[in-house]
C-alpha cells in the first residue's frame, strides 16, 4: 500500500481518484453480446455460457429437483446462518415501509402518495471467484417485502452445469420465484430483453465485474432500469491511536480479497498506529488463501496520515467510500459528520463483514465515488411512489386563478383552458 503523509488539500482530488482501467474495447464487446442476446434469445445465452463459463446447457431454468438437491447438500449450520441473516435483513428492511398520509395543501386540494411495488425485478448474483449467496438475501428479501410479484434471478453455473447449492438455498429462503443459469453480459441481456425462457424484467439489481457493470449501464439507456452505477468494491477505515491495529488490518484485507480491482484506504491520525497496521497487514496477508488477489488490490490502495479526525472526516467525505469504518475512540461524534458514504460501521467491533452478511443492513452499495449522489439498495429501490390529487369546487376556486396565470405566462393556452372551463362551470 502506498503511504501518503499529511497531504495538502490541493492534491486531495488526486488522492480520491479511483484506479482507472483500460475500457477502450469494453463497450464494443458488451454491445455485441447484448445485441446477439436480443436477437437470438436462449440460443445466444447458451452459446456464451459455453464460451465464458465453459458449460454446455440443455436448459437455462433451474428445476425443482435441483432446488431439492441443493437443500439436501447444504449442512444445517450454514442453513441456520443464512436463516439468521435473512431474519435480520427482513427486520431492517420491513421497518422502511412507507405510509403516505393525505395532505390538504389548501381547502379543497388534497394530495397524497401511494407506494407500489415494481411487478417484475431481476437479480444478478455473481458466481466467479466466490458464490455470493449473501447477495441473494440482500436483493431478494426487500423485493419480497416490497411485494414484487416476480423475482427473477440469474447466476452463472459451475462447469458441472449446476448452480452453487448455497445460492439456491438462499434463494428459496428469501422467496425468489425463478432462477436461471446465466452469467455475465448474457444474463443482463436476457433479463433486459427477455428470451424464450427468461422473462423480461423492469429493473435489474446486483453487482458484477466490469463487463456486467457496462452491460447494466448500456441496457439502462433504453430498455430497463438498474439499481445504480457501480465499480469495484472499496472500504475506507478511519483510525486513531486508540484503534486496534489487528482489527484495522483485518478490515482492510477483508475488502482487498474481493478482487484485484478493489481498493482499500486507511486514514490515520497517528503515525505509530499506521505503522502497526502495516505490520499486521503483512502478517495476516500471508495466511490468506486469496492472498494473490488481495496483493493486487493492495497495490491500488492507500494509507494516509492526517493531522486530526476533523481532517480525516473531510478527506473521507471527499472520497465518498462504499464502506466507511470509523474505528476511532470518538466514533459517535464523527458519525454526525458523515456526508458521503454508502454504509457506515461505528466502533471497533463493527466490522464490514457484519454488514456484508448478517447485521441487517444492505451490502449492495454505491462504489467508485457514486456515494456522492446515490444510496444503497433499500426497500424504496423496489417500489415506485405514485402521486394522487383530488380537487373539490372549493379547491378549484382556491388555485384556479393561479393556474390560469401561470399557464398563460408559459404560453400554454390549452393548459390554461383546462382550468378555465372548470371555473366557468362552478361559477355559473
N, C-alpha and C positions, 0 to 999 in steps of 0.2 A: 504494500500500500504506500502511496506517495504521502509524505508528511509535509504539511504547509504550516508554518508558524507565523502567527499574528499577521494575516493578510490584510492589506489595505482595502477599504470598501470599494475602491476604484476597480479592483480586479475580481470582486465577488461574482460579477456576471460571467466571467470565465470559469470560476470555480464551480458554479452551479450548472454549467452546461454539461449535458449528458454525453457520454462517448457516442460518436457518430459511426454508424455502419454504412458500408457501401451498398446502397439500394438502387443503383442505376438500372439494373436489369430486373429488379424485383417486380415492378409494376407490370411489365410486359408479360412476364411468366405467369403471374397471378391472373391477369386479364385473359390470357389464353386458356387457362384451366377453367375459369368461370364460364367463358363462352362455350366451351365444349360441354360442360355440365348443363348449361341452359338448353343447348340444342339436343343433346343425346341422353340426358337423364341417367337412369340407373346404369346403363352400359358404360357411360363415361366414368361414373363414380367407381365402378368395379375395376375399370382399366387402371385408374390412378391408384386404387388400393393395391393392385398387383405391382404397380411400378414403384410406389413410395413406401408402402407398408409390407410389401413382399408377401402378400396373401391372396389366394385365388378364392373368391367368394361366390357361392351359388345364390345366396340371398343376402340382402343387407339387414333385414329385420332380425332382432334378437327374439328367439322363440321363448315360449313359456317354459319349455323343457330346459333351456339354457339358464333361465332365471332360477328354476328349482335346483339345478345342479350347482349354481353359484352359491345359493343359500346353504347347501349342504357342505360345500367346500370351506366356507369361512368359519373359523372357530368362534366359540361363544364369547371369548374375551374381546375379540375385535368387534363382534356384533354389539356387545354391551357398550363398548367405547363409542361406536357410531350412533347408537341409540341415545346415549347421554348427550353427545354433541348435538344431535338433532333436536333433543328436548330444549337445550339452551338456546339454540338458533331460533327455534319456533317461538319460545317465550319472548326473546328480544324483538323479533320482527312482528309478532302479533300485537305488541304494545304500540306499534306505529300506525295502527288502523285509524283512518280518517273519518271523522263525523262532521259533515258540513251542516252548519246552522244557518237557516234563512235570516237574512238581514234586510230590514226595511230602510233603504237608503234615504227615502223621504216618504211621506204619506202616499200610499197607493203604488209604490215602486218596491217590489220585493225581489231580491236576488239570492241565489244560493248555488252551491257546487255539489255535485254527486261524483263519487269515486267509482269508476267502472273498470273491471279487470280487462287486460288485453286477452282476447279469447285464445290465441294460439302463440306460444312462445317456444323458441328453440334454444337449447343449451349446448354449448360446445365444451367438452371435457377432454383435455389433452391426455394422451397415453404416454408417448415419448419416453423420456428417461425416468419418469415416475408416474404411476397411476393416481391421478389426483381425485380420489373418491371423496375427499373432503369438499372439493368444489361442487360436487353433485349436491351435497347438503346445502351449501351456501346459495346455490342458484335455484334449486327445486323447492326448497322449503318456503321461501317467501312467495314463490309462484303459486304454491298450493294455498297458502294463507290468503293471497290476493283473490283467489277464485278463478284463476286461468283454467279454461275448460280443457285445453290440450297442452301438455308439457312434453315436448319432443326433445330427445337427447341424442346427440351424435358423438361418437368417440371411436378412435382407431382400435381395431382388434390386434391381437398378437399374431405371430406367424402361424399359430395353430387355428386361426380363424375365430377365436373366442375373445370376448371382452373380459378384462380382468374381473374376477368374481367380486372383489370389494366394491367396484364401481356399480355392479348390478345390485348388490345388497343395499348400498346407499340409495340407489335409485328407487328400489322398492319401498324402503323406509320413508323416503321423502315424497313419494307419490307421483313419480314420473309415469306418464301414460304409454309412451312409445320410445323404444331405443333402437338405434341403427348403428351398424358397423361402418363408420366412415370417419376419416380423419382429415386434417389439413384443409387446404383450399377447397377440395371437392366436397367436404362436409358443409362448409359455409355456403357454397353454391347450391347444394341440394336443398338446404333449408331456406335459402333466399328465393329460389325459383320454383322449388317443388319438382319432384320426379315421379315416376310411376309408383314408387314405394314411399318415398319421404315426402310428407306434406309440406307445403309452403307455409312458413310462419310469418308473423307480423313484426317480431322483434327477436334479435339474436343476442344472447349473453355468453360470456365466457372468455377466458384467457387463451393464449396460444403463442406460437413463435412468430417471427416477423412475417412469415407468409400468411398465417392465419389473420394477423392484425391487418395486413394490407388487404386481404380479401374482405374482411368486415368493413373496412373503410370504403372499398370500391362498391360493394353492394348497397351500402347505406346512401349512396348518392341518388339512386333511383328506385330501388326495389324493396328495401326493408329497413326498419330502424335497428340500431345497435345500442348496447348499454353505454359504451364510452370508447373514445380512442384510448389506446394504451401502448406501452412499450415494455421493455424488460423490467423485472421486479427490482425493488430497491428498499433500503432502510437507512434511516439517519438516527444515530444514537447521540444524545447529549449527556455528557458525564462530567463530574467534578471530582475533587479529591476524596469525597466520601463514597464514591461509586465502587462497586465490586468489579475489579478488572476481569475476573474469570467470567462473570455474568456478561459483561460488555462484550468480551471476545466471542463468547458463545452466541450472542445475539447477532453479531456481525457475520459469523460463519454460517449461522442458520439461514441467512438470506443469500450469502455467497454461493451456497451449494445448489441454489435453484437452477442456475445456468451460467455459462461463461460470459453472457452479456449482462448479467445482473451487476448492480453497483451497491456498495455499502459505504457509508460515510460516518466517521466519528468526529463530533465536535466536542473538544475537551477544554476545560478551563484550568487544568493542572498538568504540567509537563511530566511529572513523575507518574501520574496515572496513565497518561498517554503511552509512556514507555512500557509500563507494566502490561498494558493491553496488547502492545506489540508482541511482547514475550509470550503472553497467553495465546495469542492467535497462532503463533508458530507451533507451540506445544499441542494445542487442540487440533490444528490442521493436520498434523502428522498422523492423527488417529482416525481421520475421517475416510470412509470408503469412497466418498465422492470428492476427494481432495484435489484431483486434477481439474475438475470443473470449478471448484472453489478457488483454486490458484489463478485461473484465468479471470474470474470475477474480481479477485483482489487486485489484479494488475490494473483494473479500471477504477480502483477505489481510493478513498482519501482519508487521512487523519489530519484534522485541522485544529491547531491550538489557538484559542482566542483569550481575551483578557478577562471576561466575566460572563455570567449566564445571560445577561441582557444582550450582549453581542452574539452569544450563541443562539438565542432565540431569533434574533434578527436575521442571522445567516440561514437558520433552518427555514424561516418563512420565505426567504428568497429562493431557497432550494425547492420548497414545496414537495416534501417526500411522500411517497406512497405510505410508508410506515414510519412513524416517529416514536422513538422510545426516549422518554425523559427519565433518566436514571439518577438524577441529582437529589440532594437532600431536600431542596426546596421545590420539589416537583409540583406541588399543589399551586404554588404561586406562579410557576412558569406555565402551567396548563392554561391559565387565564390569558396568556399572551400568544397562544397558538392561533394563527390566522390561516395558514395554508398547510394542510396535511390530509392524507386520506384517512388514516386511523391512528389514534394516539394511545400509547401504553405508558402508564404512570407508575413510578416507583421501581425498586429493584426486583420485585417479584413478577411484574407484568411483562413477561417475555412475549415477543411477537408470535411465538408458536401457540400461545394461548388463544390469540385471536384467529390464527390460521385454522384452528381445529375446534375448540370446544367452549370458549367463554360465552359465545352467543353472537358477537358482532360479525359482520360480513367481511370476508377477506378478498372480495372482488372489488378492487380499488383503483383509482386513477394513478397512473405512473407517468414518468417522463416529464414531470412538471405540470401535468394536467390538473393536479390538485389546486392550482391557482383558480380554476373555474368549474371543476367537476367534483361531485361527491361519489362515494362508493355506492354499490348496489344496495338498495333498501326496498321496503315494501312499495313505495311510490314508483319504483322502477318498473313495476308490473301492472301499473294502473294508469288510467287517464282521468283527469278531472274535467267533467262536463259541466258547463255553467248553464243555469236556468234563470229566467226572469219572468215576472208576471206584473202587468200594469192594469190598474183599475182606471175608471174615468177620472178619479181624483189624481192618479199618477200621471195621466196624460196631460191634465191641466197643469200639473206641477212642473213637468220637464218639457212639455211640448214646444213652448216658445223658444227655449234654449236650443232644442234640437233643430228647429227651423232656421234659426240664425246661424248656427254653426254649419249646417249643410249648405246654406246659401253662400256663405263666405268661402266654402271649399268648392263652390260652383258645381255642386252635385244636386241638381234640381229634383231629380227623382227621389233622392233621399229626403229632401225637404217635403215633397208632396206626400210621401208615405205617412208622415206625421200630420200634415195639413188636412188630409181627408178625414182623419180621425178627430182632429179638433173641431172641424166643421160639424161632424156627426154628433158629437156630445154637447156642442154649444147651440144646437138648434132650439 
